Amino acid sequence: MCGFYFSTRDHFDPSVNVALLTRGPDGYNDLTVNGCRLVHSHLSIFESDHNQPYLHQNNEIALVFNGEIYENLNGLNESEYLVEKYIVEGEKAFEDLLGEYAICLVDFKANKLFLITDPFGTKPLFVSICGGIHVSTYPSAISNSGTPRGTITPVEPNTIRCYSLKNFQLLGQKELVAWGLRQHIVTWDSWQQAFSDSVEVRSRHMKTGEVPFIGISSGHDSGGIHLAHLQLGLPFVGISVEGKEDLDILRARQNLSHQAGMEHVLIDHQTARQLTDEIAEMLRRRSENLPYNILSSRHDISGEAGSVLEDKASIALGLVNLFALEKGARVSLSGNGADELMSDYSSNGEPIYQHSNFCGVWPENLETIFPWPSFYGSTQRAYLMKDECVGGAFGIESRYPYLDKRVVQSFLSLTVELKNRFYKAPLDAFLSESDYPHVNRKIGLSPWT
């Protein structure tokens, strides 16, 4: 994880960009190249990987990016790999990337700037075209450098954009992944294999001595990640909060962790309440407060949180992150995306929350609903940005096994009958086949009862 900033205007003041710099507590580089400013704050998950901003071929190409690339890098670091791939393949280099990333690549020789987001925009990326091109992980870094806030917009998920460095015009934009909507796979096997592979690559992709943590609830999503670790024999730290959870399930999961020789902390109600004000104040000082736009295609909704800091679950997430840091764990394996992509926040045709779009009943023809609002936006966007902003405030990187493009495509390809069989059908089957303790209902993350 990191924070970065690029501008064709040579100005950046680190003293007023706490949120951006907190994302990268292990290193800070600030360069002016060909009259442009490039800034990078870094969280070191590998042995010696702080080489950004990355400059190539006498400063003809510059790169800053946030995230991870889960590919065979052929002995290169990620920055070298991305630039070499671009030199060989041009913008097609980004079409098949496997990872979680927001990329800003500047080709000074061709006078082009490329912005690339992964299929679900898991890493925040913002841009302004106002007297130049200004790009950053957080909009505050752009506005703090003198650009009007109203000119700053997010870069959409699943996108490659190309801008001219001469006149700052958008030269082109296209999607990265074209999803297959044919529903024809008749077993869980492909989804379960894709999910297991997704968990494994995200858990292993770090330096020796780094161990990821899982915020483990009594529900399906974190349970799937937990179970995959137990099956694969991967090390982890488990962090649970009593909150509204089913404590019998939670303690059964804690016992499984302990049986595997893994640490698993259970935070009680009193401890959670005592730390609430401290965490809220920390987030107020150090977190970007990105807005939410939660909606439903079924009806108008109201009463939803309007931003990261208005969301009560941000306190619970901060609590988990705080305990993870105390255990030395700086990579979170998040369950984000499972609700949006497998259940639509519904069970048995009944919405659990008002922002459900189609009551979780999958149609014979996916084209009639695709993409539903929360596939890319709505709660998908809101809760990803919550993970990124809250995690960023603690210097923690979030990774998202359920949003691996192979996992998502495997789910989309399942037959309607399999999808509609039960709540979060392929995941429930994965848990049930291993007699893993779980409850068949949605429980929202909260530090309180």
GUTIVEX-72129 format. One record per residue (C-alpha): residue in three letters; chain; x, y, z. Coordinates in steps of 0.5 Angstrom, whole numbers. Layout:
# residues N
> Ala	A	X	Y	Z
...
This chain:
# residues 449
> Met	A	0	0	0
> Cys	A	2	7	-1
> Gly	A	0	14	-3
> Phe	A	2	18	-9
> Tyr	A	1	25	-12
> Phe	A	3	27	-19
> Ser	A	2	34	-22
> Thr	A	4	38	-28
> Arg	A	5	43	-23
> Asp	A	11	43	-19
> His	A	8	44	-12
> Phe	A	7	39	-6
> Asp	A	7	41	1
> Pro	A	8	35	6
> Ser	A	6	38	12
> Val	A	-1	39	10
> Asn	A	-2	32	7
> Val	A	-2	28	13
> Ala	A	-7	23	11
> Leu	A	-3	21	4
> Leu	A	3	20	8
> Thr	A	0	16	13
> Arg	A	-1	11	8
> Gly	A	6	10	7
> Pro	A	10	10	14
> Asp	A	16	7	12
> Gly	A	19	12	6
> Tyr	A	18	18	3
> Asn	A	20	20	-4
> Asp	A	19	27	-7
> Leu	A	22	29	-14
> Thr	A	21	34	-20
> Val	A	22	31	-27
> Asn	A	21	34	-33
> Gly	A	18	40	-29
> Cys	A	13	35	-26
> Arg	A	12	33	-19
> Leu	A	12	26	-17
> Val	A	11	24	-9
> His	A	11	17	-6
> Ser	A	10	15	1
> His	A	11	8	2
> Leu	A	9	2	6
> Ser	A	14	-4	6
> Ile	A	11	-11	5
> Phe	A	18	-13	1
> Glu	A	25	-14	3
> Ser	A	27	-8	-1
> Asp	A	22	-5	-5
> His	A	22	3	-4
> Asn	A	24	5	-11
> Gln	A	18	10	-13
> Pro	A	17	14	-16
> Tyr	A	21	10	-21
> Leu	A	24	13	-27
> His	A	26	9	-33
> Gln	A	31	11	-39
> Asn	A	34	18	-38
> Asn	A	27	20	-35
> Glu	A	23	18	-41
> Ile	A	18	14	-37
> Ala	A	16	15	-30
> Leu	A	11	11	-25
> Val	A	8	12	-19
> Phe	A	3	6	-17
> Asn	A	-1	4	-11
> Gly	A	-3	-4	-9
> Glu	A	0	-10	-11
> Ile	A	1	-14	-18
> Tyr	A	0	-22	-17
> Glu	A	4	-24	-23
> Asn	A	11	-28	-24
> Leu	A	15	-22	-24
> Asn	A	21	-25	-28
> Gly	A	26	-23	-22
> Leu	A	24	-15	-23
> Asn	A	21	-11	-18
> Glu	A	13	-9	-19
> Ser	A	15	-2	-22
> Glu	A	20	-5	-27
> Tyr	A	16	-10	-29
> Leu	A	10	-5	-30
> Val	A	15	-1	-34
> Glu	A	18	-6	-38
> Lys	A	11	-9	-40
> Tyr	A	9	-2	-42
> Ile	A	15	-2	-47
> Val	A	14	-8	-50
> Glu	A	6	-8	-50
> Gly	A	4	-1	-50
> Glu	A	-3	0	-46
> Lys	A	-5	-7	-48
> Ala	A	0	-9	-42
> Phe	A	-5	-7	-37
> Glu	A	-11	-11	-40
> Asp	A	-9	-17	-37
> Leu	A	-6	-15	-30
> Leu	A	-8	-19	-24
> Gly	A	-8	-15	-18
> Glu	A	-10	-10	-14
> Tyr	A	-8	-3	-16
> Ala	A	-8	4	-18
> Ile	A	-3	6	-23
> Cys	A	0	13	-26
> Leu	A	5	12	-32
> Val	A	8	18	-35
> Asp	A	11	17	-42
> Phe	A	15	24	-43
> Lys	A	17	22	-50
> Ala	A	10	20	-52
> Asn	A	7	26	-48
> Lys	A	2	21	-45
> Leu	A	0	20	-38
> Phe	A	-4	13	-37
> Leu	A	-9	12	-31
> Ile	A	-11	5	-29
> Thr	A	-15	2	-24
> Asp	A	-16	-5	-23
> Pro	A	-23	-9	-24
> Phe	A	-26	-6	-18
> Gly	A	-22	0	-17
> Thr	A	-20	-3	-10
> Lys	A	-15	3	-9
> Pro	A	-17	10	-9
> Leu	A	-15	14	-15
> Phe	A	-17	22	-17
> Val	A	-15	26	-22
> Ser	A	-17	34	-24
> Ile	A	-16	37	-30
> Cys	A	-15	44	-28
> Gly	A	-9	48	-31
> Gly	A	-5	42	-32
> Ile	A	-6	35	-30
> His	A	-6	33	-22
> Val	A	-7	26	-20
> Ser	A	-7	23	-13
> Thr	A	-9	17	-8
> Tyr	A	-13	22	-4
> Pro	A	-17	28	-7
> Ser	A	-14	32	-1
> Ala	A	-7	32	-4
> Ile	A	-10	35	-10
> Ser	A	-14	41	-7
> Asn	A	-8	42	-2
> Ser	A	-4	44	-7
> Gly	A	-8	49	-10
> Thr	A	-13	46	-15
> Pro	A	-21	47	-13
> Arg	A	-24	41	-10
> Gly	A	-30	42	-15
> Thr	A	-25	40	-21
> Ile	A	-23	33	-18
> Thr	A	-26	27	-19
> Pro	A	-25	19	-18
> Val	A	-22	15	-24
> Glu	A	-28	9	-25
> Pro	A	-26	2	-23
> Asn	A	-24	-3	-29
> Thr	A	-21	3	-33
> Ile	A	-15	5	-37
> Arg	A	-15	13	-39
> Cys	A	-10	16	-43
> Tyr	A	-9	24	-43
> Ser	A	-4	28	-47
> Leu	A	1	32	-43
> Lys	A	1	37	-49
> Asn	A	-6	40	-48
> Phe	A	-8	36	-42
> Gln	A	-14	33	-46
> Leu	A	-17	26	-45
> Leu	A	-15	22	-51
> Gly	A	-18	15	-50
> Gln	A	-21	11	-44
> Lys	A	-23	4	-44
> Glu	A	-25	-2	-40
> Leu	A	-20	-7	-37
> Val	A	-24	-13	-36
> Ala	A	-30	-15	-41
> Trp	A	-34	-20	-36
> Gly	A	-37	-26	-39
> Leu	A	-45	-27	-37
> Arg	A	-46	-34	-40
> Gln	A	-49	-38	-34
> His	A	-47	-45	-35
> Ile	A	-42	-48	-30
> Val	A	-46	-53	-26
> Thr	A	-41	-55	-20
> Trp	A	-38	-51	-15
> Asp	A	-31	-53	-17
> Ser	A	-28	-47	-21
> Trp	A	-31	-42	-16
> Gln	A	-28	-46	-10
> Gln	A	-21	-47	-14
> Ala	A	-21	-40	-16
> Phe	A	-22	-37	-9
> Ser	A	-17	-42	-6
> Asp	A	-12	-39	-11
> Ser	A	-14	-32	-9
> Val	A	-13	-33	-2
> Glu	A	-7	-36	-2
> Val	A	-3	-31	-7
> Arg	A	-6	-25	-3
> Ser	A	-3	-29	4
> Arg	A	4	-31	1
> His	A	5	-24	-3
> Met	A	10	-21	3
> Lys	A	17	-21	6
> Thr	A	19	-27	10
> Gly	A	16	-25	17
> Glu	A	10	-21	15
> Val	A	4	-25	17
> Pro	A	-3	-22	15
> Phe	A	-9	-21	19
> Ile	A	-16	-23	18
> Gly	A	-22	-19	22
> Ile	A	-26	-26	23
> Ser	A	-34	-25	25
> Ser	A	-39	-30	25
> Gly	A	-41	-29	18
> His	A	-40	-32	11
> Asp	A	-34	-27	8
> Ser	A	-29	-27	14
> Gly	A	-30	-35	15
> Gly	A	-29	-37	8
> Ile	A	-22	-33	8
> His	A	-21	-36	15
> Leu	A	-23	-43	13
> Ala	A	-18	-43	6
> His	A	-12	-41	11
> Leu	A	-14	-47	15
> Gln	A	-14	-51	9
> Leu	A	-8	-49	6
> Gly	A	-4	-48	12
> Leu	A	-2	-41	12
> Pro	A	0	-37	18
> Phe	A	-5	-31	20
> Val	A	-7	-27	26
> Gly	A	-14	-27	27
> Ile	A	-18	-21	30
> Ser	A	-25	-21	33
> Val	A	-30	-17	36
> Glu	A	-36	-19	40
> Gly	A	-40	-14	38
> Lys	A	-47	-17	35
> Glu	A	-44	-23	34
> Asp	A	-46	-30	35
> Leu	A	-41	-32	41
> Asp	A	-41	-39	40
> Ile	A	-39	-39	33
> Leu	A	-34	-34	34
> Arg	A	-31	-38	40
> Ala	A	-31	-44	35
> Arg	A	-27	-41	30
> Gln	A	-22	-38	35
> Asn	A	-21	-45	37
> Leu	A	-20	-47	30
> Ser	A	-15	-42	30
> His	A	-11	-44	36
> Gln	A	-11	-51	34
> Ala	A	-8	-49	28
> Gly	A	-3	-46	32
> Met	A	-5	-39	30
> Glu	A	-6	-33	35
> His	A	-13	-30	35
> Val	A	-15	-25	39
> Leu	A	-23	-24	42
> Ile	A	-24	-16	44
> Asp	A	-29	-16	49
> His	A	-35	-11	49
> Gln	A	-32	-7	55
> Thr	A	-25	-6	51
> Ala	A	-28	-4	45
> Arg	A	-32	2	49
> Gln	A	-26	4	52
> Leu	A	-22	5	46
> Thr	A	-28	8	42
> Asp	A	-27	15	43
> Glu	A	-19	14	42
> Ile	A	-20	11	35
> Ala	A	-25	16	33
> Glu	A	-20	22	34
> Met	A	-15	18	31
> Leu	A	-19	17	24
> Arg	A	-21	25	25
> Arg	A	-14	27	25
> Arg	A	-11	22	20
> Ser	A	-16	19	15
> Glu	A	-19	22	9
> Asn	A	-26	22	9
> Leu	A	-29	20	2
> Pro	A	-36	21	1
> Tyr	A	-41	15	0
> Asn	A	-46	15	-5
> Ile	A	-51	9	-3
> Leu	A	-57	7	-7
> Ser	A	-61	2	-10
> Ser	A	-64	1	-17
> Arg	A	-71	-2	-13
> His	A	-73	5	-10
> Asp	A	-70	11	-7
> Ile	A	-67	10	0
> Ser	A	-65	14	6
> Gly	A	-61	14	12
> Glu	A	-55	11	10
> Ala	A	-48	14	12
> Gly	A	-46	19	8
> Ser	A	-38	18	8
> Val	A	-33	14	11
> Leu	A	-33	18	18
> Glu	A	-40	18	19
> Asp	A	-40	10	18
> Lys	A	-40	7	25
> Ala	A	-37	1	22
> Ser	A	-31	5	21
> Ile	A	-30	5	29
> Ala	A	-30	-3	29
> Leu	A	-25	-3	23
> Gly	A	-21	2	26
> Leu	A	-21	-3	33
> Val	A	-19	-9	29
> Asn	A	-13	-5	25
> Leu	A	-11	-2	32
> Phe	A	-10	-9	35
> Ala	A	-7	-12	29
> Leu	A	-2	-7	29
> Glu	A	0	-9	36
> Lys	A	1	-16	34
> Gly	A	5	-14	28
> Ala	A	1	-15	22
> Arg	A	0	-10	17
> Val	A	-4	-13	11
> Ser	A	-11	-14	12
> Leu	A	-15	-20	8
> Ser	A	-22	-17	7
> Gly	A	-28	-20	6
> Asn	A	-31	-14	2
> Gly	A	-35	-15	-4
> Ala	A	-38	-22	-2
> Asp	A	-44	-18	-1
> Glu	A	-45	-14	-7
> Leu	A	-43	-20	-12
> Met	A	-46	-26	-9
> Ser	A	-52	-24	-5
> Asp	A	-54	-17	-6
> Tyr	A	-55	-16	1
> Ser	A	-61	-21	1
> Ser	A	-63	-28	3
> Asn	A	-69	-32	0
> Gly	A	-71	-27	-4
> Glu	A	-72	-22	2
> Pro	A	-68	-16	2
> Ile	A	-63	-15	9
> Tyr	A	-62	-8	7
> Gln	A	-65	-3	4
> His	A	-60	-2	-1
> Ser	A	-61	-9	-4
> Asn	A	-62	-8	-12
> Phe	A	-66	-15	-14
> Cys	A	-67	-18	-8
> Gly	A	-61	-23	-9
> Val	A	-66	-27	-14
> Trp	A	-61	-28	-20
> Pro	A	-65	-28	-27
> Glu	A	-64	-33	-33
> Asn	A	-61	-27	-37
> Leu	A	-55	-23	-33
> Glu	A	-55	-18	-38
> Thr	A	-62	-15	-35
> Ile	A	-59	-13	-29
> Phe	A	-51	-12	-31
> Pro	A	-48	-8	-28
> Trp	A	-53	-7	-22
> Pro	A	-51	-1	-18
> Ser	A	-47	-5	-13
> Phe	A	-43	-9	-18
> Tyr	A	-38	-3	-19
> Gly	A	-41	3	-15
> Ser	A	-46	4	-9
> Thr	A	-44	0	-3
> Gln	A	-38	-3	-7
> Arg	A	-35	3	-8
> Ala	A	-37	6	-1
> Tyr	A	-34	0	3
> Leu	A	-28	-1	-1
> Met	A	-26	6	1
> Lys	A	-28	5	8
> Asp	A	-23	0	8
> Glu	A	-18	4	4
> Cys	A	-18	10	9
> Val	A	-19	7	15
> Gly	A	-13	2	14
> Gly	A	-9	8	11
> Ala	A	-10	12	17
> Phe	A	-6	6	21
> Gly	A	-1	4	15
> Ile	A	-5	-2	14
> Glu	A	-6	-5	7
> Ser	A	-12	-8	5
> Arg	A	-13	-14	0
> Tyr	A	-19	-17	-3
> Pro	A	-20	-24	-4
> Tyr	A	-27	-24	-7
> Leu	A	-25	-19	-12
> Asp	A	-20	-23	-16
> Lys	A	-23	-23	-23
> Arg	A	-22	-30	-23
> Val	A	-27	-31	-17
> Val	A	-32	-26	-20
> Gln	A	-32	-29	-27
> Ser	A	-33	-36	-24
> Phe	A	-39	-34	-20
> Leu	A	-42	-30	-26
> Ser	A	-41	-37	-30
> Leu	A	-45	-41	-25
> Thr	A	-52	-43	-27
> Val	A	-58	-39	-24
> Glu	A	-60	-46	-20
> Leu	A	-53	-46	-17
> Lys	A	-53	-38	-15
> Asn	A	-60	-38	-13
> Arg	A	-60	-45	-9
> Phe	A	-58	-41	-2
> Tyr	A	-55	-35	1
> Lys	A	-48	-34	-2
> Ala	A	-49	-41	-5
> Pro	A	-42	-43	-7
> Leu	A	-39	-40	-1
> Asp	A	-44	-43	4
> Ala	A	-42	-50	0
> Phe	A	-35	-48	1
> Leu	A	-36	-47	9
> Ser	A	-41	-53	10
> Glu	A	-37	-58	6
> Ser	A	-32	-57	11
> Asp	A	-37	-57	17
> Tyr	A	-34	-50	19
> Pro	A	-38	-46	24
> His	A	-42	-41	21
> Val	A	-49	-38	21
> Asn	A	-54	-37	15
> Arg	A	-55	-29	16
> Lys	A	-52	-23	15
> Ile	A	-49	-19	21
> Gly	A	-46	-12	20
> Leu	A	-39	-11	23
> Ser	A	-40	-7	30
> Pro	A	-36	-6	36
> Trp	A	-42	-5	40
> Thr	A	-48	-10	42
